[in-house]
Amino acid sequence: MRLFNRFLLGWALLLTVLLITLIGLATWFYAVDTRHPIVYNNLPFPVDKAVYKPGDIVERTMDLCIQTASPGTIAVAVYGTHNYAFPAAAFAGMRQECKVVYPRFTLPQDIAPGVYWLAATLEFQVNRFSKRQVQWSTATFEVVAK
């Protein structure tokens, strides 16, 4: 009987240690690991021109350091005189590196004249338990009628 009790006590101790370890790891992944997936070095991002027409391409200069290879989604919008939101798009993980890139964005054909800026929210699935959001915006620019 004593041997059986020691056996049960050993298993109970082992399960307790495993449970505490799992809770600790979950807490670390969800709450403690708070590294930013991307660090932007030049917010708001400068754009290539001060004045655009509907349908023009806006090129922005992004100086950034990517610190995670996690996949995620990006939702881009044009804010200002009127707001234009676009559907979110998924992306695969990116290579971890620091670089300067010049992405392009085409303004809507029906955008009204006024002052605007581009903005986006990126959401990274950094692990099974948590997501991290990063936001950026550009400098303001003017849209004039065609």
C-alpha positions as CSV (number, residue, x, y, z in Angstrom):
1,M,0.0,0.0,0.0
2,R,2.8,2.4,0.8
3,L,4.5,1.7,-2.5
4,F,1.2,2.5,-4.3
5,N,0.8,5.8,-2.4
6,R,4.4,6.8,-3.3
7,F,3.6,6.0,-6.9
8,L,0.5,8.2,-6.9
9,L,2.4,11.0,-5.1
10,G,5.2,10.8,-7.7
11,W,2.7,11.1,-10.6
12,A,0.8,13.9,-8.9
13,L,4.1,15.8,-8.4
14,L,5.1,15.3,-12.0
15,L,1.7,16.5,-13.3
16,T,1.8,19.5,-11.1
17,V,5.3,20.5,-12.4
18,L,4.1,20.0,-16.0
19,L,1.0,22.1,-15.4
20,I,3.0,24.9,-13.9
21,T,5.5,24.8,-16.8
22,L,2.6,25.0,-19.3
23,I,1.0,27.9,-17.5
24,G,4.4,29.7,-17.4
25,L,5.0,29.2,-21.1
26,A,1.5,30.3,-22.1
27,T,2.0,33.4,-19.9
28,W,5.3,34.1,-21.5
29,F,4.0,33.7,-25.1
30,Y,0.9,35.7,-24.5
31,A,1.9,38.5,-22.1
32,V,5.7,38.7,-21.7
33,D,7.0,38.3,-25.2
34,T,6.1,41.9,-26.3
35,R,8.7,42.5,-29.0
36,H,7.4,44.7,-31.8
37,P,7.2,42.7,-35.0
38,I,8.3,45.7,-37.0
39,V,10.1,48.9,-35.9
40,Y,9.6,51.9,-38.1
41,N,12.4,54.5,-38.2
42,N,10.8,57.3,-40.1
43,L,7.1,57.7,-39.1
44,P,5.1,59.3,-40.6
45,F,6.4,57.9,-43.9
46,P,7.3,60.5,-46.4
47,V,5.6,60.4,-49.8
48,D,7.1,61.2,-53.2
49,K,4.9,64.2,-54.0
50,A,2.8,66.8,-52.2
51,V,0.0,66.8,-54.8
52,Y,-1.8,63.9,-56.6
53,K,-4.7,63.3,-58.9
54,P,-7.3,60.5,-58.6
55,G,-5.8,57.2,-59.8
56,D,-2.2,58.4,-59.2
57,I,0.4,56.2,-57.6
58,V,1.6,57.3,-54.1
59,E,5.1,56.0,-53.4
60,R,6.2,56.1,-49.8
61,T,9.7,55.7,-48.2
62,M,9.7,53.1,-45.4
63,D,12.8,52.7,-43.2
64,L,12.0,49.6,-41.1
65,C,13.4,46.7,-39.2
66,I,11.4,43.4,-39.5
67,Q,11.9,41.4,-36.3
68,T,9.6,38.5,-36.8
69,A,9.0,36.0,-39.6
70,S,5.3,35.5,-38.5
71,P,2.5,35.6,-41.0
72,G,-0.3,38.1,-40.7
73,T,-2.8,40.5,-42.3
74,I,-2.6,44.2,-43.4
75,A,-5.5,46.6,-43.7
76,V,-4.8,49.8,-45.6
77,A,-7.0,52.9,-45.6
78,V,-6.9,56.5,-47.0
79,Y,-8.0,59.0,-44.4
80,G,-8.7,62.7,-44.7
81,T,-11.5,64.7,-46.4
82,H,-13.2,61.4,-47.0
83,N,-12.2,57.9,-45.7
84,Y,-11.6,55.0,-48.0
85,A,-11.0,51.6,-46.4
86,F,-9.8,48.6,-48.4
87,P,-10.2,44.9,-47.5
88,A,-7.5,43.3,-45.4
89,A,-5.0,41.1,-47.1
90,A,-3.0,38.2,-45.7
91,F,0.7,38.0,-46.1
92,A,3.3,35.3,-45.4
93,G,6.1,35.8,-43.0
94,M,8.8,38.3,-44.0
95,R,12.6,37.9,-43.8
96,Q,14.0,39.4,-40.6
97,E,16.1,42.4,-41.7
98,C,16.5,46.1,-41.7
99,K,15.9,47.9,-45.0
100,V,14.4,50.9,-46.8
101,V,11.6,50.0,-49.2
102,Y,9.5,52.1,-51.6
103,P,6.0,50.5,-51.8
104,R,3.4,52.0,-54.1
105,F,-0.3,52.5,-53.6
106,T,-2.8,53.6,-56.3
107,L,-5.3,56.2,-55.1
108,P,-9.0,55.4,-55.9
109,Q,-10.3,56.9,-59.2
110,D,-13.3,58.3,-57.3
111,I,-11.4,60.0,-54.5
112,A,-12.6,63.5,-53.8
113,P,-10.3,66.5,-53.8
114,G,-8.8,67.2,-50.3
115,V,-6.0,66.5,-47.9
116,Y,-5.3,62.8,-47.1
117,W,-2.8,60.3,-45.7
118,L,-2.4,56.6,-46.0
119,A,-2.5,54.4,-42.8
120,A,-2.4,50.7,-42.2
121,T,-2.7,48.2,-39.4
122,L,-0.6,45.0,-39.6
123,E,-1.6,42.1,-37.3
124,F,1.0,39.4,-36.8
125,Q,0.2,35.9,-35.4
126,V,3.4,35.8,-33.4
127,N,2.6,32.4,-31.8
128,R,-0.4,30.2,-31.1
129,F,-1.6,32.3,-28.2
130,S,-1.2,35.9,-29.3
131,K,-1.2,38.5,-32.1
132,R,0.7,41.8,-32.2
133,Q,-0.5,44.9,-34.0
134,V,1.7,47.5,-35.6
135,Q,0.4,50.7,-37.3
136,W,1.9,53.2,-39.7
137,S,0.8,56.3,-41.5
138,T,2.2,58.6,-44.2
139,A,2.7,62.3,-44.3
140,T,-0.3,64.2,-45.5
141,F,-0.7,65.0,-49.2
142,E,-3.3,66.8,-51.3
143,V,-5.6,65.3,-54.0
144,V,-6.8,67.7,-56.7
145,A,-9.4,67.2,-59.4
146,K,-8.2,65.7,-62.7
